[in-house]
Amino acid sequence: MTHLDLTSLNKQQLTALLWDLKGTPAVHSIYQELRTRPSEVTIEFSDPEWESKTDEALKQVLGIVKHSDRRT
């Protein structure tokens, strides 16, 4: 049996692994590791661009936009 140190994986790698292991008992440890990670997106509702920033963050989380493709 192979053991994987989940703390060494980034959030995108954990999410991909989560989908690969969906429906198996191994998925529980991935969920636990993801819960320990701090939220990376903080968007204030008072920000005039909150809607576009929220859309961009959601696309990034879903893998639609790569981190390197983000606008600065």
Contacts in CASP RR format, 6 or more apart in sequence:
PFRMAT RR
TARGET T0000
AUTHOR 0000-0000-0000
METHOD contacts of the structure
MODEL  1
MTHLDLTSLNKQQLTALLWDLKGTPAVHSIYQELRTRPSEVTIEFSDPEW
ESKTDEALKQVLGIVKHSDRRT
6 14 0 8 1.000
6 29 0 8 1.000
6 30 0 8 1.000
6 33 0 8 1.000
7 33 0 8 1.000
9 17 0 8 1.000
9 33 0 8 1.000
11 34 0 8 1.000
11 37 0 8 1.000
11 40 0 8 1.000
12 63 0 8 1.000
14 30 0 8 1.000
14 33 0 8 1.000
14 34 0 8 1.000
15 34 0 8 1.000
15 61 0 8 1.000
17 30 0 8 1.000
18 27 0 8 1.000
18 30 0 8 1.000
18 31 0 8 1.000
18 34 0 8 1.000
21 27 0 8 1.000
21 30 0 8 1.000
41 57 0 8 1.000
41 61 0 8 1.000
43 50 0 8 1.000
43 53 0 8 1.000
43 54 0 8 1.000
43 57 0 8 1.000
44 50 0 8 1.000
47 53 0 8 1.000
56 65 0 8 1.000
56 70 0 8 1.000
56 71 0 8 1.000
59 65 0 8 1.000
60 66 0 8 1.000
60 67 0 8 1.000
60 70 0 8 1.000
END
